[in-house]
């Protein structure tokens, strides 16, 4: 038997879906017992959750009927054990019954030295959606409130599992996948400074200190705008270390560092390649380069790549500009200037995948960059 309460509810017994035969109250009853998997739940409590407006006799009947309905559709396991334990006072899921239940597996997870990436990844994949997604039980206010509370708890379970996955990826020096998982955590907890520190350290491990500095600047803005606070001393000190290292390399070696971008092309979508390059520059390259553009140039690029607009210095002064159409040539000139500004500080390599699918506007700009031999720029077409 398998049960999935996260996302679309699925209950399978002997390879057959039985959730439609059970009905919403029987499903809710199983969910309640699963959430209380390590203890018996009184009949009175179950009746109060699921039939609060019924009189005592009607509530008792409804509970008996739904217990019978579950037993009818979910039989014994291969060892002859019943799914539910029921007596005159209490109900419970039989802990010995052979069954896989997503929320039980998640709640029972405890970190262990024997954890593997595959095991933790399997748990991560159980999060297909919210607990009892799409269900609302009329006149069952206490039960609906309980489900909302449990949904918040499962968000914390997910974060706990993701953080364990980060630890395992760190142990294998798998920095790319580590960053992807940290991004998931920060989507749920955007002010988590421990995870932000891991982002900085991971970028350093990937030899991308410039990306670390850019990330810190973004995180600093998130804290300032969201909470009105500054990063912790520990996070600030790590940023200072990384920034000092960059400044040192610049002082002794001319260009700050090499930077590699992989870009993509989609045919017949004008400016797509340019937009893709600008978006990756915004996320990965020190904002000092972008800040050499004036607000009008940043706004022009913002017409094709919105991520760059957070670098506008004075949005209020551009009220009149917002009302104007930006000519294509303005976007192109702003992009070329951005590439040249980067060339003053970096050796920039742009690898272009599917270059034969490049839109015509981007293809013209690419040809211009080749012919003018833009400073510090290497272009690789595949």
C-alpha positions as a Markdown table, in Angstrom:
| # | Residue | x | y | z |
|---|---|---|---|---|
| 1 | Unk | 0.0 | 0.0 | 0.0 |
| 2 | Unk | 1.2 | 3.5 | -0.7 |
| 3 | Unk | -0.3 | 6.9 | 0.4 |
| 4 | Unk | 0.5 | 10.4 | -0.8 |
| 5 | Unk | -1.0 | 13.3 | 1.1 |
| 6 | Unk | 1.3 | 16.0 | -0.3 |
| 7 | Unk | 0.0 | 17.4 | -3.5 |
| 8 | Unk | -2.8 | 15.4 | -5.2 |
| 9 | Unk | -3.9 | 12.7 | -2.8 |
| 10 | Unk | -3.2 | 9.2 | -4.0 |
| 11 | Unk | -4.0 | 6.0 | -2.0 |
| 12 | Unk | -3.1 | 2.7 | -3.7 |
| 13 | Unk | -3.9 | -0.7 | -2.4 |
| 14 | Unk | -2.9 | -3.8 | -4.4 |
| 15 | Unk | -1.9 | -1.6 | -7.3 |
| 16 | Unk | -5.3 | 0.1 | -7.5 |
| 17 | Unk | -6.2 | 3.7 | -6.6 |
| 18 | Unk | -8.9 | 3.7 | -3.9 |
| 19 | Unk | -9.0 | 7.4 | -2.9 |
| 20 | Unk | -12.3 | 8.0 | -4.8 |
| 21 | Unk | -13.9 | 5.0 | -3.1 |
| 22 | Unk | -13.0 | 6.4 | 0.3 |
| 23 | Unk | -14.3 | 9.9 | 0.0 |
| 24 | Unk | -13.0 | 13.1 | 1.6 |
| 25 | Unk | -13.8 | 12.3 | 5.3 |
| 26 | Unk | -12.2 | 8.8 | 5.2 |
| 27 | Unk | -9.1 | 10.4 | 3.6 |
| 28 | Unk | -9.1 | 13.1 | 6.3 |
| 29 | Unk | -9.4 | 10.3 | 8.9 |
| 30 | Unk | -6.4 | 8.4 | 7.6 |
| 31 | Unk | -4.4 | 11.7 | 7.4 |
| 32 | Unk | -5.2 | 12.5 | 11.0 |
| 33 | Unk | -4.1 | 9.1 | 12.1 |
| 34 | Unk | -0.9 | 9.4 | 10.0 |
| 35 | Unk | -0.1 | 12.7 | 11.6 |
| 36 | Unk | -0.5 | 11.1 | 15.0 |
| 37 | Unk | 1.4 | 7.9 | 13.9 |
| 38 | Unk | 3.1 | 7.3 | 17.2 |
| 39 | Unk | 0.0 | 7.5 | 19.5 |
| 40 | Unk | -3.6 | 6.4 | 19.6 |
| 41 | Unk | -6.2 | 9.0 | 18.9 |
| 42 | Unk | -9.5 | 8.9 | 20.8 |
| 43 | Unk | -12.7 | 8.4 | 18.9 |
| 44 | Unk | -14.1 | 11.6 | 20.7 |
| 45 | Unk | -11.2 | 13.7 | 19.3 |
| 46 | Unk | -11.7 | 12.3 | 15.7 |
| 47 | Unk | -15.4 | 13.0 | 15.9 |
| 48 | Unk | -14.7 | 16.5 | 17.1 |
| 49 | Unk | -12.4 | 17.2 | 14.2 |
| 50 | Unk | -14.5 | 15.8 | 11.4 |
| 51 | Unk | -18.1 | 16.1 | 12.6 |
| 52 | Unk | -18.2 | 19.0 | 15.0 |
| 53 | Unk | -21.7 | 20.0 | 14.2 |
| 54 | Unk | -23.3 | 16.6 | 14.5 |
| 55 | Unk | -24.8 | 15.3 | 17.7 |
| 56 | Unk | -23.0 | 12.6 | 19.6 |
| 57 | Unk | -24.9 | 9.7 | 18.1 |
| 58 | Unk | -24.6 | 11.0 | 14.5 |
| 59 | Unk | -20.8 | 11.7 | 15.0 |
| 60 | Unk | -20.3 | 8.2 | 16.4 |
| 61 | Unk | -22.1 | 6.7 | 13.4 |
| 62 | Unk | -20.2 | 8.8 | 10.9 |
| 63 | Unk | -16.9 | 7.6 | 12.4 |
| 64 | Unk | -17.9 | 4.0 | 12.5 |
| 65 | Unk | -19.1 | 4.2 | 8.8 |
| 66 | Unk | -15.8 | 5.8 | 7.7 |
| 67 | Unk | -13.7 | 3.2 | 9.6 |
| 68 | Unk | -15.7 | 0.5 | 7.9 |
| 69 | Unk | -15.2 | 2.2 | 4.5 |
| 70 | Unk | -11.5 | 2.2 | 5.0 |
| 71 | Unk | -11.4 | -1.4 | 6.1 |
| 72 | Unk | -13.5 | -2.3 | 3.0 |
| 73 | Unk | -11.1 | -0.7 | 0.6 |
| 74 | Unk | -7.8 | -1.3 | 2.3 |
| 75 | Unk | -7.4 | -4.9 | 3.2 |
| 76 | Unk | -4.7 | -6.8 | 5.1 |
| 77 | Unk | -1.1 | -6.6 | 4.0 |
| 78 | Unk | 1.0 | -9.6 | 2.7 |
| 79 | Unk | 1.6 | -10.6 | 6.3 |
| 80 | Unk | -2.1 | -10.7 | 7.2 |
| 81 | Unk | -2.0 | -7.5 | 9.3 |
| 82 | Unk | -4.9 | -5.0 | 9.4 |
| 83 | Unk | -4.2 | -1.4 | 8.4 |
| 84 | Unk | -6.0 | 0.2 | 11.3 |
| 85 | Unk | -6.0 | -0.7 | 15.0 |
| 86 | Unk | -9.5 | 0.1 | 16.4 |
| 87 | Unk | -11.0 | -0.4 | 19.8 |
| 88 | Unk | -14.0 | 1.1 | 21.7 |
| 89 | Unk | -12.0 | 4.1 | 22.7 |
| 90 | Unk | -9.2 | 4.8 | 20.2 |
| 91 | Unk | -7.9 | 4.4 | 16.7 |
| 92 | Unk | -4.5 | 4.2 | 15.2 |
| 93 | Unk | -2.6 | 3.1 | 12.1 |
| 94 | Unk | -1.0 | -0.3 | 12.7 |
| 95 | Unk | 2.7 | 0.6 | 12.8 |
| 96 | Unk | 3.6 | -2.9 | 11.6 |
| 97 | Unk | 1.4 | -2.7 | 8.5 |
| 98 | Unk | 3.4 | -2.8 | 5.2 |
| 99 | Unk | 2.7 | 0.7 | 3.9 |
| 100 | Unk | 4.7 | 3.6 | 2.4 |
| 101 | Unk | 3.3 | 7.0 | 3.4 |
| 102 | Unk | 4.9 | 10.2 | 2.3 |
| 103 | Unk | 4.2 | 12.3 | 5.4 |
| 104 | Unk | 5.2 | 9.5 | 7.8 |
| 105 | Unk | 8.5 | 9.0 | 5.9 |
| 106 | Unk | 9.2 | 12.7 | 6.1 |
| 107 | Unk | 8.2 | 13.1 | 9.8 |
| 108 | Unk | 10.3 | 10.1 | 10.8 |
| 109 | Unk | 13.5 | 11.3 | 9.0 |
| 110 | Unk | 16.4 | 11.9 | 11.3 |
| 111 | Unk | 19.9 | 12.7 | 10.1 |
| 112 | Unk | 22.4 | 9.9 | 10.2 |
| 113 | Unk | 26.0 | 9.2 | 9.2 |
| 114 | Unk | 24.5 | 6.6 | 6.9 |
| 115 | Unk | 22.5 | 9.1 | 4.9 |
| 116 | Unk | 23.1 | 9.0 | 1.2 |
| 117 | Unk | 22.3 | 11.7 | -1.4 |
| 118 | Unk | 19.9 | 9.3 | -3.1 |
| 119 | Unk | 18.0 | 8.6 | 0.1 |
| 120 | Unk | 17.6 | 12.3 | 1.0 |
| 121 | Unk | 16.8 | 13.2 | -2.6 |
| 122 | Unk | 14.0 | 10.6 | -2.5 |
| 123 | Unk | 12.6 | 12.4 | 0.5 |
| 124 | Unk | 12.9 | 15.7 | -1.2 |
| 125 | Unk | 10.9 | 14.4 | -4.2 |
| 126 | Unk | 8.0 | 13.5 | -1.9 |
| 127 | Unk | 7.2 | 17.2 | -1.6 |
| 128 | Unk | 4.7 | 17.3 | -4.5 |
| 129 | Unk | 2.6 | 20.1 | -3.1 |
| 130 | Unk | 0.7 | 21.1 | 0.1 |
| 131 | Unk | -0.7 | 18.7 | 2.6 |
| 132 | Unk | -4.2 | 17.6 | 1.5 |
| 133 | Unk | -3.9 | 20.1 | -1.4 |
| 134 | Unk | -7.3 | 21.2 | -2.8 |
| 135 | Unk | -9.2 | 19.9 | 0.2 |
| 136 | Unk | -11.4 | 22.1 | 2.4 |
| 137 | Unk | -13.8 | 20.5 | 4.9 |
| 138 | Unk | -17.0 | 22.5 | 5.4 |
| 139 | Unk | -17.9 | 23.3 | 9.0 |
| 140 | Unk | -14.7 | 21.6 | 10.3 |
| 141 | Unk | -12.9 | 24.8 | 11.3 |
| 142 | Unk | -10.6 | 23.2 | 13.9 |
| 143 | Unk | -9.5 | 20.5 | 11.4 |
| 144 | Unk | -8.9 | 23.1 | 8.6 |
| 145 | Unk | -6.8 | 25.1 | 11.0 |
| 146 | Unk | -4.9 | 22.0 | 11.9 |
| 147 | Unk | -4.1 | 21.3 | 8.2 |
| 148 | Unk | -2.8 | 24.9 | 7.8 |
| 149 | Unk | -0.6 | 24.5 | 10.8 |
| 150 | Unk | 0.7 | 21.1 | 9.6 |
| 151 | Unk | 1.4 | 22.6 | 6.2 |
| 152 | Unk | 3.7 | 25.1 | 7.8 |
| 153 | Unk | 5.4 | 22.3 | 9.8 |
| 154 | Unk | 6.0 | 20.4 | 6.5 |
| 155 | Unk | 7.7 | 23.5 | 5.1 |
| 156 | Unk | 10.1 | 23.2 | 8.0 |
| 157 | Unk | 10.5 | 19.5 | 7.4 |
| 158 | Unk | 11.4 | 20.3 | 3.8 |
| 159 | Unk | 14.0 | 22.9 | 4.8 |
| 160 | Unk | 15.5 | 20.4 | 7.2 |
| 161 | Unk | 15.8 | 17.8 | 4.5 |
| 162 | Unk | 17.2 | 20.3 | 2.0 |
| 163 | Unk | 19.8 | 21.4 | 4.5 |
| 164 | Unk | 20.9 | 17.8 | 5.0 |
| 165 | Unk | 21.2 | 17.5 | 1.2 |
| 166 | Unk | 23.4 | 20.6 | 1.2 |
| 167 | Unk | 25.7 | 18.9 | 3.7 |
| 168 | Unk | 25.9 | 15.8 | 1.6 |
| 169 | Unk | 26.7 | 17.7 | -1.5 |
| 170 | Unk | 29.4 | 19.7 | 0.4 |
| 171 | Unk | 30.9 | 16.4 | 1.5 |
| 172 | Unk | 31.3 | 15.3 | -2.1 |
| 173 | Unk | 32.5 | 18.8 | -3.3 |
| 174 | Unk | 29.5 | 18.9 | -5.6 |
| 175 | Unk | 29.3 | 22.7 | -5.5 |
| 176 | Unk | 27.0 | 23.3 | -8.4 |
| 177 | Unk | 24.2 | 21.1 | -7.1 |
| 178 | Unk | 24.9 | 22.5 | -3.6 |
| 179 | Unk | 24.0 | 26.0 | -4.9 |
| 180 | Unk | 20.8 | 24.8 | -6.5 |
| 181 | Unk | 19.6 | 23.3 | -3.3 |
| 182 | Unk | 20.6 | 26.4 | -1.3 |
| 183 | Unk | 18.5 | 28.5 | -3.8 |
| 184 | Unk | 15.5 | 26.3 | -2.9 |
| 185 | Unk | 16.0 | 26.9 | 0.8 |
| 186 | Unk | 16.4 | 30.7 | 0.3 |
| 187 | Unk | 13.2 | 30.8 | -1.7 |
| 188 | Unk | 11.5 | 29.5 | 1.4 |
| 189 | Unk | 13.6 | 31.4 | 4.0 |
| 190 | Unk | 15.0 | 34.4 | 2.1 |
| 191 | Unk | 16.6 | 35.9 | 5.3 |
| 192 | Unk | 18.6 | 32.8 | 6.3 |
| 193 | Unk | 22.1 | 34.2 | 6.9 |
| 194 | Unk | 23.7 | 30.7 | 7.4 |
| 195 | Unk | 22.6 | 29.7 | 3.9 |
| 196 | Unk | 23.8 | 33.1 | 2.5 |
| 197 | Unk | 27.2 | 32.4 | 4.0 |
| 198 | Unk | 27.2 | 29.0 | 2.4 |
| 199 | Unk | 26.5 | 30.7 | -0.9 |
| 200 | Unk | 29.5 | 32.9 | -0.5 |
| 201 | Unk | 31.8 | 30.0 | 0.4 |
| 202 | Unk | 30.5 | 27.9 | -2.4 |
| 203 | Unk | 31.2 | 30.6 | -5.0 |
| 204 | Unk | 34.7 | 30.8 | -3.6 |
| 205 | Unk | 35.1 | 27.0 | -4.0 |
| 206 | Unk | 33.9 | 27.4 | -7.6 |
| 207 | Unk | 36.5 | 30.1 | -8.1 |
| 208 | Unk | 33.8 | 32.7 | -8.6 |
| 209 | Unk | 34.6 | 35.4 | -6.0 |
| 210 | Unk | 33.0 | 38.1 | -8.1 |
| 211 | Unk | 29.7 | 36.2 | -8.1 |
| 212 | Unk | 30.1 | 35.9 | -4.3 |
| 213 | Unk | 30.5 | 39.7 | -4.0 |
| 214 | Unk | 27.5 | 40.3 | -6.3 |
| 215 | Unk | 25.4 | 37.8 | -4.2 |
| 216 | Unk | 26.3 | 39.5 | -1.0 |
| 217 | Unk | 25.2 | 42.9 | -2.4 |
| 218 | Unk | 21.8 | 41.3 | -3.4 |
| 219 | Unk | 21.4 | 39.7 | 0.0 |
| 220 | Unk | 22.3 | 42.9 | 1.8 |
| 221 | Unk | 19.5 | 44.6 | -0.2 |
| 222 | Unk | 17.0 | 41.8 | 0.7 |
| 223 | Unk | 17.7 | 42.3 | 4.4 |
| 224 | Unk | 17.6 | 46.0 | 4.2 |
| 225 | Unk | 14.3 | 46.1 | 2.3 |
| 226 | Unk | 12.6 | 43.2 | 4.0 |
| 227 | Unk | 13.7 | 43.6 | 7.7 |
| 228 | Unk | 15.5 | 46.9 | 7.9 |
| 229 | Unk | 18.7 | 45.3 | 9.2 |
| 230 | Unk | 22.3 | 44.7 | 8.0 |
| 231 | Unk | 23.9 | 41.3 | 7.6 |
| 232 | Unk | 25.5 | 39.7 | 10.6 |
| 233 | Unk | 29.1 | 40.5 | 11.5 |
| 234 | Unk | 30.2 | 37.0 | 10.5 |
| 235 | Unk | 28.6 | 37.4 | 7.0 |
| 236 | Unk | 30.1 | 40.9 | 6.6 |
| 237 | Unk | 33.6 | 39.7 | 7.6 |
| 238 | Unk | 33.4 | 36.9 | 5.0 |
| 239 | Unk | 32.4 | 39.4 | 2.4 |
| 240 | Unk | 35.2 | 41.7 | 3.3 |
| 241 | Unk | 37.7 | 38.8 | 3.0 |
| 242 | Unk | 36.4 | 37.9 | -0.5 |
| 243 | Unk | 36.3 | 41.5 | -1.6 |
| 244 | Unk | 39.8 | 42.2 | -0.3 |
| 245 | Unk | 41.1 | 39.2 | -2.2 |
| 246 | Unk | 39.5 | 40.5 | -5.4 |
| 247 | Unk | 41.1 | 43.9 | -4.8 |
| 248 | Unk | 44.5 | 42.3 | -4.2 |
| 249 | Unk | 44.3 | 40.4 | -7.5 |
| 250 | Unk | 43.3 | 43.5 | -9.3 |
| 251 | Unk | 46.2 | 45.4 | -7.9 |
| 252 | Unk | 48.9 | 42.8 | -8.8 |
| 253 | Unk | 47.5 | 41.4 | -12.0 |
| 254 | Unk | 45.6 | 43.9 | -14.0 |
| 255 | Unk | 42.3 | 42.2 | -14.8 |
| 256 | Unk | 40.3 | 41.1 | -11.8 |
| 257 | Unk | 39.6 | 37.6 | -13.0 |
| 258 | Unk | 38.4 | 35.5 | -15.9 |
| 259 | Unk | 34.7 | 35.0 | -16.2 |
| 260 | Unk | 32.9 | 32.4 | -18.3 |
| 261 | Unk | 29.2 | 32.6 | -19.4 |
| 262 | Unk | 27.2 | 30.0 | -21.3 |
| 263 | Unk | 24.4 | 31.6 | -23.3 |
| 264 | Unk | 21.5 | 30.2 | -25.3 |
| 265 | Unk | 19.7 | 31.1 | -28.4 |
| 266 | Unk | 16.0 | 30.8 | -29.4 |
| 267 | Unk | 15.1 | 31.4 | -33.0 |
| 268 | Unk | 12.6 | 34.2 | -33.9 |
| 269 | Unk | 12.6 | 35.8 | -30.5 |
| 270 | Unk | 14.3 | 39.2 | -31.0 |
| 271 | Unk | 16.9 | 40.2 | -28.5 |
| 272 | Unk | 16.8 | 36.7 | -26.8 |
| 273 | Unk | 20.5 | 36.1 | -26.8 |
| 274 | Unk | 21.3 | 39.6 | -25.6 |
| 275 | Unk | 18.7 | 39.2 | -22.9 |
| 276 | Unk | 20.2 | 35.9 | -21.8 |
| 277 | Unk | 23.7 | 37.3 | -21.6 |
| 278 | Unk | 22.6 | 40.4 | -19.6 |
| 279 | Unk | 20.6 | 38.3 | -17.2 |
| 280 | Unk | 23.7 | 36.2 | -16.4 |
| 281 | Unk | 25.9 | 39.2 | -16.1 |
| 282 | Unk | 23.5 | 40.7 | -13.5 |
| 283 | Unk | 23.5 | 37.5 | -11.5 |
| 284 | Unk | 27.2 | 36.7 | -11.6 |
| 285 | Unk | 29.4 | 39.8 | -12.3 |
| 286 | Unk | 30.3 | 42.6 | -9.9 |
| 287 | Unk | 27.8 | 45.4 | -10.0 |
| 288 | Unk | 30.6 | 48.0 | -10.4 |
| 289 | Unk | 30.6 | 47.1 | -14.1 |
| 290 | Unk | 26.8 | 47.7 | -14.4 |
| 291 | Unk | 27.1 | 50.9 | -12.4 |
| 292 | Unk | 29.1 | 52.4 | -15.2 |
| 293 | Unk | 26.0 | 52.6 | -17.2 |
| 294 | Unk | 23.7 | 55.5 | -16.7 |
| 295 | Unk | 20.1 | 55.1 | -15.7 |
| 296 | Unk | 18.7 | 55.5 | -19.2 |
| 297 | Unk | 21.0 | 52.8 | -20.5 |
| 298 | Unk | 20.1 | 50.5 | -17.6 |
| 299 | Unk | 16.4 | 51.2 | -18.3 |
| 300 | Unk | 17.0 | 50.4 | -22.0 |
| 301 | Unk | 18.4 | 47.0 | -21.1 |
| 302 | Unk | 15.6 | 46.5 | -18.6 |
| 303 | Unk | 13.2 | 46.5 | -21.5 |
| 304 | Unk | 14.6 | 43.0 | -22.5 |
| 305 | Unk | 15.9 | 41.9 | -19.1 |
| 306 | Unk | 14.0 | 43.1 | -16.0 |
| 307 | Unk | 16.6 | 41.8 | -13.6 |
| 308 | Unk | 18.9 | 44.7 | -14.3 |
| 309 | Unk | 16.4 | 47.3 | -13.3 |
| 310 | Unk | 17.3 | 47.0 | -9.6 |
| 311 | Unk | 20.5 | 48.8 | -10.5 |
| 312 | Unk | 18.7 | 52.1 | -11.3 |
| 313 | Unk | 20.1 | 54.9 | -9.3 |
| 314 | Unk | 17.1 | 57.3 | -9.4 |
| 315 | Unk | 13.9 | 55.7 | -10.5 |
| 316 | Unk | 11.9 | 58.8 | -9.8 |
| 317 | Unk | 13.9 | 60.9 | -12.3 |
| 318 | Unk | 13.0 | 58.4 | -15.1 |
| 319 | Unk | 9.2 | 59.0 | -15.0 |
| 320 | Unk | 9.3 | 60.7 | -18.3 |
| 321 | Unk | 11.6 | 58.1 | -19.8 |
| 322 | Unk | 9.2 | 55.3 | -18.8 |
| 323 | Unk | 6.6 | 56.9 | -21.0 |
| 324 | Unk | 8.8 | 56.8 | -24.0 |
| 325 | Unk | 9.5 | 54.0 | -26.4 |
| 326 | Unk | 13.0 | 52.8 | -26.3 |
| 327 | Unk | 14.4 | 52.4 | -29.8 |
| 328 | Unk | 16.2 | 49.1 | -30.6 |
| 329 | Unk | 19.4 | 51.0 | -31.2 |
| 330 | Unk | 19.3 | 52.3 | -27.6 |
| 331 | Unk | 19.2 | 48.7 | -26.3 |
| 332 | Unk | 22.0 | 47.6 | -28.6 |
| 333 | Unk | 24.2 | 50.5 | -27.7 |
| 334 | Unk | 23.6 | 50.0 | -24.0 |
| 335 | Unk | 24.5 | 46.3 | -24.4 |
| 336 | Unk | 27.7 | 47.0 | -26.3 |
| 337 | Unk | 28.7 | 49.6 | -23.6 |
| 338 | Unk | 28.1 | 47.0 | -20.9 |
| 339 | Unk | 30.3 | 44.4 | -22.7 |
| 340 | Unk | 33.1 | 47.0 | -23.0 |
| 341 | Unk | 32.8 | 48.0 | -19.3 |
| 342 | Unk | 33.2 | 44.4 | -18.4 |
| 343 | Unk | 36.2 | 44.1 | -20.7 |
| 344 | Unk | 38.0 | 46.8 | -18.7 |
| 345 | Unk | 38.0 | 44.5 | -15.6 |
| 346 | Unk | 37.5 | 40.9 | -16.8 |
| 347 | Unk | 38.6 | 38.4 | -19.4 |
| 348 | Unk | 35.1 | 37.5 | -20.4 |
| 349 | Unk | 34.4 | 34.3 | -22.4 |
| 350 | Unk | 30.9 | 33.8 | -23.8 |
| 351 | Unk | 30.1 | 30.3 | -25.0 |
| 352 | Unk | 27.0 | 30.4 | -27.3 |
| 353 | Unk | 25.0 | 27.2 | -27.6 |
| 354 | Unk | 22.7 | 26.7 | -30.6 |
| 355 | Unk | 24.2 | 29.7 | -32.3 |
| 356 | Unk | 22.5 | 28.8 | -35.5 |
| 357 | Unk | 19.2 | 29.6 | -33.8 |
| 358 | Unk | 20.2 | 33.1 | -32.8 |
| 359 | Unk | 17.7 | 35.8 | -33.5 |
| 360 | Unk | 18.5 | 38.3 | -36.2 |
| 361 | Unk | 19.0 | 41.3 | -33.9 |
| 362 | Unk | 21.4 | 39.5 | -31.6 |
| 363 | Unk | 23.2 | 38.0 | -34.6 |
| 364 | Unk | 23.9 | 41.5 | -35.9 |
| 365 | Unk | 25.3 | 42.6 | -32.5 |
| 366 | Unk | 27.4 | 39.5 | -32.3 |
| 367 | Unk | 28.9 | 40.2 | -35.7 |
| 368 | Unk | 29.7 | 43.8 | -34.6 |
| 369 | Unk | 31.4 | 42.5 | -31.4 |
| 370 | Unk | 33.5 | 40.2 | -33.6 |
| 371 | Unk | 34.5 | 42.9 | -36.1 |
| 372 | Unk | 35.4 | 45.5 | -33.4 |
| 373 | Unk | 37.3 | 42.9 | -31.4 |
| 374 | Unk | 35.8 | 44.0 | -28.1 |
| 375 | Unk | 38.3 | 44.3 | -25.3 |
| 376 | Unk | 38.7 | 41.3 | -23.1 |
| 377 | Unk | 36.0 | 39.4 | -24.9 |
| 378 | Unk | 36.2 | 35.8 | -26.4 |
| 379 | Unk | 33.3 | 34.4 | -28.2 |
| 380 | Unk | 32.9 | 30.6 | -28.7 |
| 381 | Unk | 30.0 | 29.4 | -30.9 |
| 382 | Unk | 28.7 | 25.9 | -30.8 |
